[in-house]
Amino acid sequence: MLLRNRNIQNENQNVKGGEKRTSSKGAAGDTAEPKAKRVALTDISKTFSNVLIDSTKKQIDQKPRLKSSLKPFDSITEEENELEVKQVVKADPCHDYDYDKECGKDIGNVSDFACDIFTYYKHRQSQFEICDYLKKQRHISGDMRALLVNWLVNVQEQFELNHETLYLAVKIMDLYLAKTKGDVRRGDLQLIGGTAVFLASKFDERVAPLIDDILYMCEDNYKAEQIIKMELLLFKTVGFDLGIPISYRFLRRFSRVIKLEMPALTLARYILETSLMFYQFVGIKDDLMASASLLLALRMKNIGDWDARLVKYTGYTVDEVEPLMKSLNHMIVKRRADYERLDTIYNKYSHEIFFEVAKVPSLHDEFPLGDPIAPPKNLSFQ
C-alpha cells in the first residue's frame, strides 16, 4: 500500500536507467495507470512473456546423491539393504491402531505432526539430564527441596497457573542447581523457586504473574532487582531454551492414545505431581516417569494394564515400566506415613474437582515401610 500512496512527481513521465517513458492515452483521452516499478507487484505472466519453454527436453537421469561415507547405491547388496532397514524400522506392536489417524479431523490434536513432535521430545530429553547435584550443594538437602516444591504447588494453585508451568519451573530449578558452579545458600532456595515460576510463566501462560506477585508469595523476603538478576541467571543456565520436555506433556499424550477417562488420568497426574517433591526421581527420563505413573493409575483403578497401544506410543514394554511403577507406589504409601507436612498436593487432589483421587487406595507395597523412597537401582544416580 505504501508504494501506491507515494506521490509521483511527474504523472506522465517515469525515469528509469536514463530513459524517458511517456504514458499513453486511451480513446476517451484519459491517462492510463502508471506501470508498476517493481515486477514482484505485477502480473507474473507478463514477467515471463519473452521466455520460451522447451517442452521437448528429456528429464536428466540422475542417480540419487548419497553422503560420501555411504557406499554407492549400485554396490549395496540386498542383504545389506535389508539389514539396514531392520536397524532403523522397528516392528509395530499395534499395527492395526492409529490414534492420530482417527483424530485427523480434530485440528486441536495436530494429528499430522503429533507423532513427530513427541519423537522430537524424546530425542531432546538427553539435552536436559540432571546429575546428582546434592553431592556438591553442601547447604541443600533433599528435604529442603521437597519443601520448596510443596510451596511451588501452592503458588501454582494461588495464581491458577497451568500444570505445565509448575513442571517447567521445577525442571528449571533443578537444572540451575545441577549446573551452577558455586554453592547455593539455603536462603536463596525460595528466590530460585519463585523466579523459576516467574520465568516458566512467560513461556506457558497467556498472562504471566507480575514481579510484585512473586514478591508477595515470597513474603517480601527479596527485592525486585534480585528477581530480575536471578531470572537472567536461570535463563542463561538453560541455554536460553525453555522448550524442555516435561513429563506432564508425555502423560497427557499417552492417556489420549488409550482414550483414558478423566478420573483415571487425574489419578496419574496426582502420582506424577507427587514425584516432583522427591529428589530421587529427578534423574529419570520424563517419558518413563509419565509411563510409570500411568501404569500405577491403571492398576489402582483396576481398569486395565499395559497393552500394545502403550508399547507403541511410549516405546516402553511393561517389564521396563513396572519396576519404576512399584517405586512410585511405595512413594505414595511412604508420603502418607512419613511426610505428612508435605500435604499440599494431597489436599489438592483430595478435592471433588479432582475427583478425590488422592483418597484412592494404593496397591500392596512390596517394600517395607522403613525403606527409603528410591527408584530401581538401574535408574538411580550412577
DOPATOR-381709 format. One record per residue (C-alpha): residue in one letter; x, y, z; residue number from 1. Coordinates in Angstrom, 2 decimals, always signed. Layout:
BEGIN
+--------+---------+---------+---------+-----+
! residu !    east !   north !      up ! num !
+--------+---------+---------+---------+-----+
!      A !       X !       Y !       Z ! NUM !
...
+--------+---------+---------+---------+-----+
//
This chain:
BEGIN
+--------+---------+---------+---------+-----+
! residu !    east !   north !      up ! num !
+--------+---------+---------+---------+-----+
!      M !   +0.00 !   +0.00 !   +0.00 !   1 !
!      L !   +2.88 !   +2.37 !   +0.65 !   2 !
!      L !   +4.04 !   +2.13 !   -2.95 !   3 !
!      R !   +0.62 !   +3.09 !   -4.27 !   4 !
!      N !   +0.35 !   +6.11 !   -1.97 !   5 !
!      R !   +3.65 !   +7.69 !   -2.82 !   6 !
!      N !   +3.47 !  +11.00 !   -4.65 !   7 !
!      I !   +4.55 !  +10.81 !   -8.27 !   8 !
!      Q !   +6.38 !  +13.97 !   -9.27 !   9 !
!      N !   +5.53 !  +13.58 !  -12.91 !  10 !
!      E !   +2.43 !  +11.53 !  -13.74 !  11 !
!      N !   +3.21 !  +11.28 !  -17.45 !  12 !
!      Q !   +6.95 !  +10.59 !  -17.23 !  13 !
!      N !   +8.90 !   +7.96 !  -15.26 !  14 !
!      V !  +12.66 !   +7.96 !  -15.43 !  15 !
!      K !  +14.42 !   +4.59 !  -15.21 !  16 !
!      G !  +18.01 !   +3.94 !  -16.29 !  17 !
!      G !  +18.18 !   +7.32 !  -18.02 !  18 !
!      E !  +15.33 !   +6.55 !  -20.44 !  19 !
!      K !  +12.16 !   +8.67 !  -20.57 !  20 !
!      R !   +8.80 !   +6.88 !  -20.69 !  21 !
!      T !   +5.54 !   +8.67 !  -21.51 !  22 !
!      S !   +2.12 !   +7.28 !  -20.61 !  23 !
!      S !   -0.34 !   +6.59 !  -23.42 !  24 !
!      K !   -3.88 !   +7.97 !  -23.64 !  25 !
!      G !   -6.95 !   +5.97 !  -24.34 !  26 !
!      A !   -9.80 !   +6.72 !  -26.70 !  27 !
!      A !  -11.56 !   +8.88 !  -24.16 !  28 !
!      G !   -8.41 !  +10.89 !  -23.52 !  29 !
!      D !   -7.85 !   +9.54 !  -20.01 !  30 !
!      T !   -4.31 !   +8.95 !  -18.83 !  31 !
!      A !   -3.51 !   +5.24 !  -18.40 !  32 !
!      E !   -2.46 !   +3.96 !  -14.98 !  33 !
!      P !   +1.32 !   +4.22 !  -14.46 !  34 !
!      K !   +3.21 !   +0.96 !  -14.79 !  35 !
!      A !   +4.38 !   -0.62 !  -11.56 !  36 !
!      K !   +8.02 !   -0.07 !  -10.74 !  37 !
!      R !   +8.53 !   -3.46 !   -9.07 !  38 !
!      V !   +7.98 !   -6.60 !  -11.09 !  39 !
!      A !   +7.04 !   -8.51 !   -7.93 !  40 !
!      L !   +3.82 !   -6.48 !   -7.67 !  41 !
!      T !   +2.72 !   -7.01 !  -11.29 !  42 !
!      D !   +1.19 !   -9.93 !  -13.14 !  43 !
!      I !   +3.73 !  -12.74 !  -13.17 !  44 !
!      S !   +2.67 !  -13.80 !  -16.67 !  45 !
!      K !   +3.97 !  -10.52 !  -18.09 !  46 !
!      T !   +7.32 !  -11.04 !  -16.45 !  47 !
!      F !   +7.97 !  -14.27 !  -18.33 !  48 !
!      S !   +6.30 !  -13.26 !  -21.61 !  49 !
!      N !   +9.61 !  -13.36 !  -23.54 !  50 !
!      V !  +10.78 !  -16.69 !  -22.11 !  51 !
!      L !  +10.46 !  -19.72 !  -24.36 !  52 !
!      I !   +9.88 !  -23.04 !  -22.64 !  53 !
!      D !  +11.25 !  -26.09 !  -24.43 !  54 !
!      S !   +8.93 !  -28.95 !  -23.55 !  55 !
!      T !  +10.88 !  -31.41 !  -25.67 !  56 !
!      K !  +13.74 !  -31.67 !  -23.18 !  57 !
!      K !  +14.01 !  -35.02 !  -21.53 !  58 !
!      Q !  +14.48 !  -35.41 !  -17.81 !  59 !
!      I !  +18.07 !  -35.91 !  -16.84 !  60 !
!      D !  +18.66 !  -39.35 !  -15.44 !  61 !
!      Q !  +20.45 !  -38.58 !  -12.20 !  62 !
!      K !  +21.47 !  -41.10 !   -9.61 !  63 !
!      P !  +20.49 !  -40.30 !   -6.02 !  64 !
!      R !  +23.11 !  -38.29 !   -4.23 !  65 !
!      L !  +24.50 !  -40.08 !   -1.19 !  66 !
!      K !  +26.81 !  -38.97 !   +1.57 !  67 !
!      S !  +30.44 !  -39.72 !   +0.95 !  68 !
!      S !  +30.51 !  -42.05 !   +3.95 !  69 !
!      L !  +27.96 !  -44.36 !   +2.32 !  70 !
!      K !  +28.57 !  -46.90 !   -0.38 !  71 !
!      P !  +27.43 !  -46.13 !   -3.93 !  72 !
!      F !  +23.84 !  -47.18 !   -4.42 !  73 !
!      D !  +24.65 !  -49.79 !   -7.06 !  74 !
!      S !  +27.21 !  -51.53 !   -4.80 !  75 !
!      I !  +24.81 !  -52.11 !   -1.88 !  76 !
!      T !  +23.65 !  -55.70 !   -1.85 !  77 !
!      E !  +20.12 !  -56.78 !   -1.00 !  78 !
!      E !  +21.31 !  -58.39 !   +2.27 !  79 !
!      E !  +22.95 !  -55.14 !   +3.42 !  80 !
!      N !  +19.87 !  -53.14 !   +2.45 !  81 !
!      E !  +17.54 !  -55.43 !   +4.42 !  82 !
!      L !  +19.84 !  -55.30 !   +7.45 !  83 !
!      E !  +19.91 !  -51.51 !   +7.33 !  84 !
!      V !  +16.11 !  -51.32 !   +7.19 !  85 !
!      K !  +15.77 !  -53.69 !  +10.17 !  86 !
!      Q !  +18.08 !  -51.50 !  +12.25 !  87 !
!      V !  +16.07 !  -48.35 !  +11.52 !  88 !
!      V !  +12.49 !  -49.61 !  +11.40 !  89 !
!      K !  +11.10 !  -51.43 !  +14.43 !  90 !
!      A !   +8.15 !  -53.74 !  +14.27 !  91 !
!      D !   +4.87 !  -52.01 !  +15.06 !  92 !
!      P !   +3.41 !  -53.73 !  +18.16 !  93 !
!      C !   -0.07 !  -52.46 !  +17.29 !  94 !
!      H !   -0.17 !  -52.04 !  +13.52 !  95 !
!      D !   -3.96 !  -52.04 !  +13.33 !  96 !
!      Y !   -4.34 !  -48.97 !  +15.58 !  97 !
!      D !   -3.51 !  -45.38 !  +14.62 !  98 !
!      Y !   -4.75 !  -42.83 !  +17.11 !  99 !
!      D !   -3.59 !  -39.82 !  +15.11 ! 100 !
!      K !   -5.38 !  -41.05 !  +12.00 ! 101 !
!      E !   -8.61 !  -41.46 !  +13.96 ! 102 !
!      C !   -8.34 !  -37.88 !  +15.21 ! 103 !
!      G !   -7.37 !  -36.44 !  +11.84 ! 104 !
!      K !  -10.42 !  -34.17 !  +11.68 ! 105 !
!      D !   -9.71 !  -32.60 !  +15.07 ! 106 !
!      I !   -7.33 !  -29.72 !  +14.38 ! 107 !
!      G !   -6.62 !  -29.39 !  +18.10 ! 108 !
!      N !   -4.74 !  -32.71 !  +18.03 ! 109 !
!      V !   -2.44 !  -31.62 !  +15.17 ! 110 !
!      S !   -2.57 !  -35.23 !  +14.06 ! 111 !
!      D !   -0.23 !  -34.73 !  +11.11 ! 112 !
!      F !   +2.60 !  -33.66 !  +13.40 ! 113 !
!      A !   +1.82 !  -35.12 !  +16.87 ! 114 !
!      C !   +3.88 !  -38.27 !  +16.41 ! 115 !
!      D !   +6.90 !  -36.32 !  +15.14 ! 116 !
!      I !   +6.56 !  -33.78 !  +17.95 ! 117 !
!      F !   +6.77 !  -36.39 !  +20.68 ! 118 !
!      T !   +9.55 !  -38.24 !  +18.90 ! 119 !
!      Y !  +11.41 !  -34.95 !  +18.97 ! 120 !
!      Y !  +10.60 !  -34.52 !  +22.66 ! 121 !
!      K !  +12.03 !  -37.97 !  +23.37 ! 122 !
!      H !  +15.19 !  -37.07 !  +21.50 ! 123 !
!      R !  +15.64 !  -33.79 !  +23.40 ! 124 !
!      Q !  +15.45 !  -35.39 !  +26.83 ! 125 !
!      S !  +19.16 !  -36.18 !  +26.76 ! 126 !
!      Q !  +19.94 !  -32.47 !  +26.43 ! 127 !
!      F !  +18.42 !  -31.71 !  +29.83 ! 128 !
!      E !  +19.67 !  -34.54 !  +32.01 ! 129 !
!      I !  +20.10 !  -33.71 !  +35.71 ! 130 !
!      C !  +23.01 !  -35.08 !  +37.69 ! 131 !
!      D !  +23.20 !  -35.88 !  +41.41 ! 132 !
!      Y !  +23.78 !  -32.25 !  +42.34 ! 133 !
!      L !  +23.26 !  -32.66 !  +46.09 ! 134 !
!      K !  +26.76 !  -34.10 !  +46.29 ! 135 !
!      K !  +28.20 !  -30.67 !  +45.54 ! 136 !
!      Q !  +25.47 !  -28.49 !  +47.05 ! 137 !
!      R !  +26.55 !  -28.69 !  +50.69 ! 138 !
!      H !  +23.90 !  -26.34 !  +52.06 ! 139 !
!      I !  +20.89 !  -28.04 !  +50.45 ! 140 !
!      S !  +19.21 !  -31.34 !  +51.27 ! 141 !
!      G !  +16.50 !  -33.42 !  +49.66 ! 142 !
!      D !  +14.05 !  -32.43 !  +52.40 ! 143 !
!      M !  +14.66 !  -28.73 !  +51.70 ! 144 !
!      R !  +13.95 !  -29.31 !  +48.03 ! 145 !
!      A !  +10.76 !  -31.23 !  +48.90 ! 146 !
!      L !   +9.53 !  -28.31 !  +50.99 ! 147 !
!      L !  +10.32 !  -25.92 !  +48.15 ! 148 !
!      V !   +8.36 !  -27.96 !  +45.58 ! 149 !
!      N !   +5.48 !  -28.24 !  +48.06 ! 150 !
!      W !   +5.48 !  -24.43 !  +48.21 ! 151 !
!      L !   +5.65 !  -24.14 !  +44.40 ! 152 !
!      V !   +2.50 !  -26.24 !  +44.08 ! 153 !
!      N !   +0.81 !  -23.78 !  +46.45 ! 154 !
!      V !   +1.97 !  -20.90 !  +44.23 ! 155 !
!      Q !   +0.58 !  -22.68 !  +41.17 ! 156 !
!      E !   -2.78 !  -23.00 !  +42.89 ! 157 !
!      Q !   -2.87 !  -19.42 !  +44.15 ! 158 !
!      F !   -2.21 !  -17.97 !  +40.70 ! 159 !
!      E !   -4.23 !  -20.69 !  +38.91 ! 160 !
!      L !   -1.30 !  -21.43 !  +36.64 ! 161 !
!      N !   -1.13 !  -24.26 !  +34.12 ! 162 !
!      H !   +0.34 !  -27.52 !  +35.32 ! 163 !
!      E !   +2.91 !  -27.25 !  +32.55 ! 164 !
!      T !   +4.19 !  -24.10 !  +34.26 ! 165 !
!      L !   +4.71 !  -25.98 !  +37.53 ! 166 !
!      Y !   +6.60 !  -28.85 !  +35.88 ! 167 !
!      L !   +8.74 !  -26.49 !  +33.82 ! 168 !
!      A !   +9.57 !  -24.38 !  +36.88 ! 169 !
!      V !  +10.74 !  -27.45 !  +38.82 ! 170 !
!      K !  +12.84 !  -28.56 !  +35.86 ! 171 !
!      I !  +14.44 !  -25.11 !  +35.52 ! 172 !
!      M !  +15.19 !  -25.05 !  +39.24 ! 173 !
!      D !  +16.86 !  -28.50 !  +39.15 ! 174 !
!      L !  +18.88 !  -27.62 !  +36.05 ! 175 !
!      Y !  +20.18 !  -24.48 !  +37.76 ! 176 !
!      L !  +21.14 !  -26.33 !  +40.93 ! 177 !
!      A !  +22.86 !  -29.00 !  +38.85 ! 178 !
!      K !  +24.82 !  -26.65 !  +36.59 ! 179 !
!      T !  +25.72 !  -23.77 !  +38.87 ! 180 !
!      K !  +29.35 !  -23.93 !  +39.97 ! 181 !
!      G !  +29.11 !  -22.25 !  +43.37 ! 182 !
!      D !  +27.29 !  -23.44 !  +46.46 ! 183 !
!      V !  +23.70 !  -22.25 !  +46.71 ! 184 !
!      R !  +22.76 !  -20.89 !  +50.09 ! 185 !
!      R !  +19.71 !  -22.17 !  +51.88 ! 186 !
!      G !  +18.19 !  -18.68 !  +51.97 ! 187 !
!      D !  +18.30 !  -18.45 !  +48.16 ! 188 !
!      L !  +16.16 !  -21.54 !  +47.52 ! 189 !
!      Q !  +12.87 !  -19.64 !  +47.66 ! 190 !
!      L !  +14.31 !  -16.96 !  +45.39 ! 191 !
!      I !  +15.32 !  -19.62 !  +42.85 ! 192 !
!      G !  +11.96 !  -21.37 !  +43.03 ! 193 !
!      G !   +9.88 !  -18.20 !  +42.81 ! 194 !
!      T !  +11.93 !  -16.88 !  +39.90 ! 195 !
!      A !  +11.67 !  -20.23 !  +38.13 ! 196 !
!      V !   +7.86 !  -19.93 !  +38.27 ! 197 !
!      F !   +8.15 !  -16.35 !  +37.01 ! 198 !
!      L !  +10.28 !  -17.46 !  +34.05 ! 199 !
!      A !   +8.21 !  -20.56 !  +33.25 ! 200 !
!      S !   +5.02 !  -18.47 !  +33.28 ! 201 !
!      K !   +6.35 !  -16.33 !  +30.46 ! 202 !
!      F !   +6.66 !  -19.47 !  +28.36 ! 203 !
!      D !   +3.43 !  -21.33 !  +29.21 ! 204 !
!      E !   +0.93 !  -18.72 !  +30.41 ! 205 !
!      R !   -1.16 !  -16.27 !  +28.44 ! 206 !
!      V !   -0.73 !  -13.71 !  +31.20 ! 207 !
!      A !   +2.31 !  -14.21 !  +33.43 ! 208 !
!      P !   +2.31 !  -13.04 !  +37.07 ! 209 !
!      L !   +3.95 !   -9.73 !  +37.84 ! 210 !
!      I !   +7.15 !   -9.38 !  +39.82 ! 211 !
!      D !   +5.10 !   -7.89 !  +42.65 ! 212 !
!      D !   +3.03 !  -11.09 !  +42.74 ! 213 !
!      I !   +6.17 !  -13.20 !  +43.10 ! 214 !
!      L !   +7.48 !  -10.91 !  +45.82 ! 215 !
!      Y !   +4.17 !  -11.20 !  +47.65 ! 216 !
!      M !   +4.32 !  -15.01 !  +47.55 ! 217 !
!      C !   +7.88 !  -14.80 !  +48.85 ! 218 !
!      E !   +6.59 !  -12.63 !  +51.73 ! 219 !
!      D !   +8.80 !   -9.74 !  +50.54 ! 220 !
!      N !  +11.97 !  -11.56 !  +51.53 ! 221 !
!      Y !  +13.62 !  -10.33 !  +48.32 ! 222 !
!      K !  +13.68 !   -7.26 !  +46.10 ! 223 !
!      A !  +12.59 !   -6.88 !  +42.51 ! 224 !
!      E !  +16.20 !   -6.42 !  +41.41 ! 225 !
!      Q !  +17.07 !   -9.83 !  +42.85 ! 226 !
!      I !  +14.23 !  -11.46 !  +40.92 ! 227 !
!      I !  +15.40 !   -9.87 !  +37.65 ! 228 !
!      K !  +19.02 !  -10.86 !  +38.24 ! 229 !
!      M !  +18.07 !  -14.44 !  +39.14 ! 230 !
!      E !  +15.81 !  -14.66 !  +36.09 ! 231 !
!      L !  +18.76 !  -13.85 !  +33.83 ! 232 !
!      L !  +20.88 !  -16.47 !  +35.58 ! 233 !
!      L !  +18.23 !  -19.15 !  +35.21 ! 234 !
!      F !  +17.61 !  -18.29 !  +31.56 ! 235 !
!      K !  +21.33 !  -18.43 !  +30.80 ! 236 !
!      T !  +21.72 !  -21.72 !  +32.66 ! 237 !
!      V !  +19.14 !  -23.50 !  +30.49 ! 238 !
!      G !  +20.84 !  -22.14 !  +27.37 ! 239 !
!      F !  +18.01 !  -19.69 !  +26.64 ! 240 !
!      D !  +15.93 !  -22.74 !  +25.71 ! 241 !
!      L !  +12.64 !  -23.23 !  +27.53 ! 242 !
!      G !  +11.30 !  -25.91 !  +25.20 ! 243 !
!      I !  +12.24 !  -28.55 !  +27.76 ! 244 !
!      P !  +10.41 !  -31.90 !  +27.54 ! 245 !
!      I !   +8.34 !  -32.38 !  +30.70 ! 246 !
!      S !   +6.64 !  -35.49 !  +32.00 ! 247 !
!      Y !   +3.21 !  -33.86 !  +32.17 ! 248 !
!      R !   +3.04 !  -33.49 !  +28.38 ! 249 !
!      F !   +4.06 !  -37.11 !  +27.88 ! 250 !
!      L !   +1.39 !  -38.25 !  +30.34 ! 251 !
!      R !   -1.31 !  -36.33 !  +28.53 ! 252 !
!      R !   -0.24 !  -37.80 !  +25.19 ! 253 !
!      F !   -0.12 !  -41.39 !  +26.50 ! 254 !
!      S !   -3.51 !  -41.11 !  +28.18 ! 255 !
!      R !   -5.10 !  -39.80 !  +25.00 ! 256 !
!      V !   -3.92 !  -42.65 !  +22.81 ! 257 !
!      I !   -5.68 !  -45.17 !  +25.10 ! 258 !
!      K !   -8.69 !  -42.84 !  +25.48 ! 259 !
!      L !   -8.40 !  -42.75 !  +29.26 ! 260 !
!      E !  -11.25 !  -41.20 !  +31.21 ! 261 !
!      M !  -10.61 !  -38.10 !  +33.29 ! 262 !
!      P !  -10.75 !  -39.68 !  +36.81 ! 263 !
!      A !   -8.02 !  -42.18 !  +35.93 ! 264 !
!      L !   -5.94 !  -39.50 !  +34.20 ! 265 !
!      T !   -6.28 !  -37.27 !  +37.24 ! 266 !
!      L !   -5.03 !  -40.09 !  +39.46 ! 267 !
!      A !   -1.98 !  -40.48 !  +37.22 ! 268 !
!      R !   -1.41 !  -36.73 !  +37.46 ! 269 !
!      Y !   -1.56 !  -36.93 !  +41.25 ! 270 !
!      I !   +1.08 !  -39.67 !  +41.28 ! 271 !
!      L !   +3.32 !  -37.80 !  +38.85 ! 272 !
!      E !   +2.96 !  -34.49 !  +40.67 ! 273 !
!      T !   +3.80 !  -36.13 !  +44.00 ! 274 !
!      S !   +7.04 !  -37.44 !  +42.48 ! 275 !
!      L !   +8.12 !  -33.85 !  +41.81 ! 276 !
!      M !   +8.80 !  -33.40 !  +45.51 ! 277 !
!      F !  +11.25 !  -36.26 !  +45.83 ! 278 !
!      Y !  +14.78 !  -35.64 !  +44.67 ! 279 !
!      Q !  +15.41 !  -39.33 !  +43.99 ! 280 !
!      F !  +13.41 !  -39.18 !  +40.74 ! 281 !
!      V !  +14.91 !  -36.05 !  +39.14 ! 282 !
!      G !  +17.41 !  -38.01 !  +37.03 ! 283 !
!      I !  +14.86 !  -40.31 !  +35.38 ! 284 !
!      K !  +13.60 !  -39.62 !  +31.87 ! 285 !
!      D !  +10.33 !  -37.74 !  +31.77 ! 286 !
!      D !   +8.60 !  -40.11 !  +29.37 ! 287 !
!      L !   +9.43 !  -43.07 !  +31.62 ! 288 !
!      M !   +8.11 !  -41.22 !  +34.69 ! 289 !
!      A !   +4.88 !  -40.49 !  +32.84 ! 290 !
!      S !   +4.60 !  -44.12 !  +31.75 ! 291 !
!      A !   +5.09 !  -45.49 !  +35.28 ! 292 !
!      S !   +2.56 !  -43.05 !  +36.73 ! 293 !
!      L !   +0.02 !  -44.08 !  +34.11 ! 294 !
!      L !   +0.54 !  -47.79 !  +34.75 ! 295 !
!      L !   +0.13 !  -47.30 !  +38.50 ! 296 !
!      A !   -3.09 !  -45.36 !  +37.98 ! 297 !
!      L !   -4.48 !  -48.08 !  +35.71 ! 298 !
!      R !   -3.80 !  -50.74 !  +38.32 ! 299 !
!      M !   -5.03 !  -48.67 !  +41.25 ! 300 !
!      K !   -8.28 !  -48.10 !  +39.37 ! 301 !
!      N !   -8.27 !  -51.72 !  +38.14 ! 302 !
!      I !   -9.35 !  -50.62 !  +34.67 ! 303 !
!      G !   -6.63 !  -52.13 !  +32.53 ! 304 !
!      D !   -2.94 !  -52.74 !  +32.12 ! 305 !
!      W !   -0.04 !  -52.07 !  +29.78 ! 306 !
!      D !   -1.20 !  -53.08 !  +26.32 ! 307 !
!      A !   +0.15 !  -52.96 !  +22.77 ! 308 !
!      R !   -1.11 !  -49.41 !  +22.23 ! 309 !
!      L !   +1.01 !  -48.10 !  +25.07 ! 310 !
!      V !   +4.02 !  -50.08 !  +23.92 ! 311 !
!      K !   +3.62 !  -48.47 !  +20.50 ! 312 !
!      Y !   +3.27 !  -44.86 !  +21.64 ! 313 !
!      T !   +5.52 !  -44.85 !  +24.72 ! 314 !
!      G !   +8.28 !  -47.05 !  +23.35 ! 315 !
!      Y !   +8.45 !  -49.00 !  +26.64 ! 316 !
!      T !   +7.44 !  -52.54 !  +27.47 ! 317 !
!      V !   +5.73 !  -53.47 !  +30.72 ! 318 !
!      D !   +8.99 !  -55.01 !  +32.00 ! 319 !
!      E !  +10.69 !  -51.64 !  +31.60 ! 320 !
!      V !   +7.91 !  -49.66 !  +33.28 ! 321 !
!      E !   +6.79 !  -51.95 !  +36.12 ! 322 !
!      P !   +9.86 !  -51.63 !  +38.41 ! 323 !
!      L !   +9.55 !  -47.84 !  +38.48 ! 324 !
!      M !   +5.80 !  -48.15 !  +39.00 ! 325 !
!      K !   +6.42 !  -50.18 !  +42.17 ! 326 !
!      S !   +8.78 !  -47.48 !  +43.43 ! 327 !
!      L !   +6.11 !  -44.82 !  +42.83 ! 328 !
!      N !   +3.58 !  -46.94 !  +44.70 ! 329 !
!      H !   +5.98 !  -47.12 !  +47.64 ! 330 !
!      M !   +6.37 !  -43.34 !  +47.38 ! 331 !
!      I !   +2.60 !  -42.85 !  +47.76 ! 332 !
!      V !   +2.50 !  -45.09 !  +50.84 ! 333 !
!      K !   +5.62 !  -43.55 !  +52.35 ! 334 !
!      R !   +4.40 !  -39.99 !  +51.80 ! 335 !
!      R !   +1.24 !  -40.60 !  +53.74 ! 336 !
!      A !   +3.13 !  -42.24 !  +56.61 ! 337 !
!      D !   +6.33 !  -40.21 !  +56.97 ! 338 !
!      Y !   +5.83 !  -36.92 !  +55.10 ! 339 !
!      E !   +2.57 !  -35.61 !  +56.45 ! 340 !
!      R !   +3.74 !  -32.00 !  +56.32 ! 341 !
!      L !   +4.13 !  -32.29 !  +52.54 ! 342 !
!      D !   +0.39 !  -32.29 !  +52.08 ! 343 !
!      T !   -0.30 !  -29.56 !  +49.51 ! 344 !
!      I !   -0.54 !  -31.99 !  +46.59 ! 345 !
!      Y !   -2.53 !  -34.50 !  +48.64 ! 346 !
!      N !   -5.03 !  -31.85 !  +49.74 ! 347 !
!      K !   -5.24 !  -30.50 !  +46.21 ! 348 !
!      Y !   -6.18 !  -33.86 !  +44.70 ! 349 !
!      S !   -8.49 !  -34.72 !  +47.60 ! 350 !
!      H !  -10.90 !  -32.05 !  +46.38 ! 351 !
!      E !  -14.00 !  -33.07 !  +44.47 ! 352 !
!      I !  -12.84 !  -31.01 !  +41.49 ! 353 !
!      F !  -10.06 !  -33.57 !  +41.10 ! 354 !
!      F !  -12.41 !  -36.50 !  +41.76 ! 355 !
!      E !  -10.81 !  -37.03 !  +45.20 ! 356 !
!      V !   -8.23 !  -39.29 !  +43.55 ! 357 !
!      A !   -5.74 !  -38.83 !  +46.39 ! 358 !
!      K !   -8.03 !  -40.98 !  +48.51 ! 359 !
!      V !   -7.86 !  -43.96 !  +46.14 ! 360 !
!      P !   -6.18 !  -46.90 !  +47.94 ! 361 !
!      S !   -2.68 !  -47.68 !  +46.72 ! 362 !
!      L !   -1.51 !  -51.11 !  +45.64 ! 363 !
!      H !   +0.06 !  -53.58 !  +48.02 ! 364 !
!      D !   +3.52 !  -52.24 !  +48.82 ! 365 !
!      E !   +6.24 !  -54.79 !  +48.10 ! 366 !
!      F !   +8.79 !  -52.77 !  +50.08 ! 367 !
!      P !   +8.96 !  -52.46 !  +53.87 ! 368 !
!      L !   +7.68 !  -49.13 !  +55.15 ! 369 !
!      G !  +11.09 !  -48.39 !  +56.59 ! 370 !
!      D !  +12.76 !  -48.49 !  +53.18 ! 371 !
!      P !  +13.54 !  -45.05 !  +51.73 ! 372 !
!      I !  +11.85 !  -43.67 !  +48.65 ! 373 !
!      A !  +14.07 !  -44.59 !  +45.72 ! 374 !
!      P !  +13.81 !  -45.66 !  +42.08 ! 375 !
!      P !  +15.11 !  -49.04 !  +40.86 ! 376 !
!      K !  +18.87 !  -49.42 !  +41.11 ! 377 !
!      N !  +19.35 !  -49.33 !  +37.35 ! 378 !
!      L !  +17.63 !  -45.91 !  +37.25 ! 379 !
!      S !  +19.38 !  -44.40 !  +40.27 ! 380 !
!      F !  +22.15 !  -41.84 !  +40.01 ! 381 !
!      Q !  +25.32 !  -43.51 !  +38.80 ! 382 !
+--------+---------+---------+---------+-----+
//
